[in-house]
Amino acid sequence: MWLKVEGFKDLMRSWWQGMSVRGRASYKLATKLKVIKQNLKIWNREVFGSLESNKFAALQQADYWDQVESERRLTEEEISIKKEAKEGYAKWVNLEEIHWRQLSRELWLREGDRNMGYFHCMETAHRRRNTMDRIKVNGIWLSEEQEVRTGIADAFKQLLTEDSEWKADIGGLNLNQIS
C-alpha cells in the first residue's frame, strides 16, 4: 500500500541515510529499524489517516456532486472537481482493498493454515511407515543397529570376495586369433 504513494521510496532512503548510529552492525540495524518503524507510524497517520473515514469523506463528496448535477448543469470547473472526487473515492477504495488483502495474508501467516495439523499428522505417519526396525541378512533377522551394520558389511564382503574354489579356465580352448 505504501509503495503506491509517490515518493515513498525516496522518503525511506532519506530516513535511512539520515541516521547515524554507532556500534556493531547488528546494533546499527536494530536501532535504525526501530527509528524507521516510528517514522512510518507517524507518516502513515499523516498520509492515510483512517482509510474508512477517508473513503467515507470521498464518497460523500462524490455523492454531493452527483446530487448537484441532478439538480442543475455543472460548470467545467465543477465537472473537473466531480471527476477528482470520484477518482479520490476510487483511490481510497483501492487502498482499502490492498490493506485488507495484506491484513488477511498477515493473519494467515501468523495463524497458519487450518489444515496444517492434518498435513503434519500425515507426514509423521508416512515417516513411521518408511522406517525399518529389522532386516533379513543371509537368512537371519537382525534388529540391533550394530548387528545390521556388521551383517550388511559381511554380506557385501562375502559377495565381493573372490571364490578360490571355482575359477573359469579357458586354457584348454583352442581359439583362433583375429588379426
N, C-alpha and C positions, 0 to 999 in steps of 0.2 A: 504494500500500500504506500509506504513512504517513498519507494523508488519511483512511483508515478509522479511525485512532486518535482517540478523543475528546480534544479539547483541543489537537490538533496545531497548528491554525491560530493559536490564541491564543499558544501557545508560540513559534511562529515570529515572530509580531508582537512579542512581548516581547523576543526576542533582537534583532530588527532595530531596534526603537526604543530598546533599552537601550544601544546602541553609539553613541559619539560619536567621529567621525573628522573630522579637519581636513584640508583640502586641496581640490583640484579635484573636481568631481562624478565624473569617471571614476575618480579615485583612491579616493574615498569608496566608490563602488560596488564596485570590485575588492576593497578591504580588507574591506568588510562581507561580501561573498560568500565570501571565504577564511575568515573567522571563523565564518560560518554553516555552511560545509562541515565544519569541525572539530567544531562543536557537534552537527551532525546525525550525524556518525560516532559520537561518544560516545553520544548519545541512542539511536541505532539499536542499538548493542551492549547498552545497558542495558535497553531496552524489548523488543526482539525477540531478542537473543542470536543463537543459531543456530536458524534455522527448523526444520531437520531434527531437531535434538536436542529442541527444544521439542515438536514434533509427536510424536516418539517417546515422550517422557515423558507427554504427554497420552493417547496410545494405551495405554500401559502402565497408567495409572490407570483408564481406561475398561475395559480388559480385566480388571483386578483386581476392579472392582465387578461385572462380568458373572460372573466366577468365584464371587464371594461369593454373588451372587444364585442361582446354580445349586446352591449347597450349602445355602442356607437363605433364609428370607424376610427381606427388608430392612426396616429401620425407616423411618419417614417421613423422618428426617434423612438416613439412608443413601441413600434414593431421591433426595433432593434433591442430595446430593453426587455420585451417579452421573450424574444429569442434567447437572450442571455440568461433570463430566469429559467427557461426550460432546459438550457444546456447546463446551468448550475445544478438544477434538480437531478438531471441525468448523471452528472459527475458524482453527486453525493450518494445516489442510489448505487452507482458502480463501486464507489469506495466502501459503502456498507456491505455490499456483496463480497468484495475482496476480504474485508475484515472478518465476516462470518466464515468464509472458506478457510482463512488462516486459523481462526479460532478452533474450528472443527478439526483441522489437521493437528493442531497442537494438543487438543483433548485426546485424539486418537493415539498420538504418540505417548502421551502421559499415561493414559489408562490402558492402552493396548487393545488389540483385537479381542473381542469376546470369545472367539474360538481358539485363542492361543493355548489355553489349558488342554483342550482336546488334542491339538496337534502335538503338544509336549508329551501327553499320555501315549499317543500313537507311536511317537519316536522312541520313547522308553521301552514300549512293548517290542518294537522292531529290534532294538538293541539287544533285548533279552533273548529274542529268538535267534539272533545271529551269533551267540556265544557258544563255545564248545566247553563242556565240563569234563568230557573224556574222549579218548580217541583209541582206535584199534591199530596197533603197530605189530606186524609179524604175527598176527593171530592173538595178541594179548591186549586186553583193555587196560589203558593207562589213564589215570586221573590226576595224579600229582604233577605239578608243573615241572619239577626236576626230572621225574620219570619220563614225561613226554619229551623233554629236550634230549635226554640221553637216548631214548628209544628211537626218535626220529634220526638223530645223528648216526646211531649204529646201523639203522636200516639203510641210510644212504651210503655209509662206508661199505657195507656188505654189497650193495648194488653196484657200486662203482669200482670195487677192487677186482683185480684180475683173478680169474679162477685158474689155478695151476693144474687141475685135473684134466681139463679139456682145452686143447688149442687146435685151431684149424691147421692142418698140414697139407700144403699143396706141393710138397716136394716130389711126389710120385707122378704128378700130372705132366704130360708132355704137351706144352703149349707152343704154338707156332709164334714166332716173333714177327711183329708187324714193323716194317721198315718204312 
